[in-house]
Amino acid sequence: MSLALKVIVVDDEELARKRLENLIKEVPQFELVAQCQNGEDAIEKIESLLPDLIYLDIKLKDMSGFDVLKNLTITPIIIFVTAYDKFAIKAFDNFAFDYLLKPFKDSRFLESADKAIEHFKLKKSISGENLSQLLNFFEKNRNKINESNKLQSIPIRLGNKISFLDFNDIKYITASGYYAEIFSESKKHLIRQSLSNLIVELDSDYFIRIHRSTIINLKFMLEIINSNFGDMDVKMKDGKLFRISKSYKKDFLNKLNI
C-alpha cells in the first residue's frame, strides 16, 4: 500500500496558498485535504481532519502560527513557512522539524517534502518537547524578533537589476490587484506583494493602514479632513487624498491620540 499523507496549508495569502497547492500536487504521497486563511479556521480543520503534515505560515491576520499550535491537541509534523530573519531561524534549526524561508525555491519545497515522507516511512514520532521549546523561545523573544524583522528597505526589481528603496522615502502604498504600488518622492514602484505582508514588516511608528487598499507614511501626511457625513480623509503633502475606512478609523485616531 502506497504512502498517503494528509496535508493542510495555512496561509492568509491566496497566492501563497495557490503556490503550495500546486507544489503539493507534484508529490504523489501528499493529499491536500484543506486550505486555511486564518488561525481560527486552521485550528478547527486541523482538529477535525487530523492531518499528518501542516504547512503553517507564522504571520496570520487573526493570530500567529504559534497561537494556532498552542490551541492544538494533536502533534502533526509542522513545516513552518516564514519570512523571519536569521535570529529566529536559529530557533527553527534547533527545535522545528523543518521550515521554508520565504521566498523559497521549488527545489527547497521538494527537499522538505522528501524529509517528511522519509520521516513517515520510518514511522518516527514528533517530539512534543521540541515544539514546546520552540514556542517558549518565541514567546520570550517576541519583541526582539518583531523588531529585527522590520524592513529598512524594500527590494525593487528593475529589468535585470534589483534596487533597494529606503522606507523613509515611501509616501504611501496602494493595492493594485495582486500587486502593491509604492509611491516615493521621485517615482512609483510596482511589486508583487500584499499590503497585509508589508504592513507587518514596516516600521509601525510611521506606517499605518487606513484602508484595505492603502498604507500611508505619517511623515508625509499634511492634514485630516472631516466631511459632513462622518467620513474622514487624509490629505498628503503632495495633495493626494485617501479615505479612512470605518474598520481602520479607530486605530488611526488612537495612533494619533485624537
SULUR-V940051 format. One line per field, one symbol per residue. ss: DSSP state (2 for helix, 1 for strand, 0 for the rest). phi: phi as a letter, one per 40 degrees, with the letter a starting at -180 (. if undefined). burial: I if it has 9 or more other C-alpha atoms within 8 Angstrom, else O. A space follows every 10 residues. Layout:
ss: ???
phi: ???
burial: ???
This chain:
ss: 0000111111 0002222222 2222200001 1111110022 2222222220 0011111010 0001222222 0000001111 1100022222 2222200111 1000022222 2222222222 2000000222 2222222222 0222222200 0011111100 1111112221 1111110011 1111000111 1000222222 2000001111 1001111222 1111110000 0111110000 1111022222 22222000
phi: .ccbbcbbbb acbdcccccc dcccccbdcb bcbabbbacc ccdccccccf ccabcbccbb ccaccccccc ccbbbccbbc babcccdccd ccccbccaab cccbcdcccc ccccccccdc ccfccccccc cccccccccc bdccccccbc ccabcbcbgc bbbbcccccc cabbcagcbb cbbbccabbb bcaccccccc cccccbcacb acbabbcdcb ccabbcccbg cbbbbcccgc bbcccccbcc ccccccfb
burial: OOOOIIIIII IIOOOIIOOI IOIIIOIOII IIIOIIIIIO IIIOIIIOOI IIIIIIIIII IOIIIOIIOO OIOOOIIIII IIOIOOIIIO IIOOIIOIII IOOOOOOIII OIIOOIIOIO OOOOOOOOOI IOIIIOIIOO OOOOIOOOII IOOIOIIOOO OIOOIIIOOI IIIIIOOOII IIIIOOOOII IOIIIOOIIO IIOOOOIIII IOOIIIIOOI IOOOOOOOOO IIIIIIOOOO OOIIIOOIIO OIIOOOOO
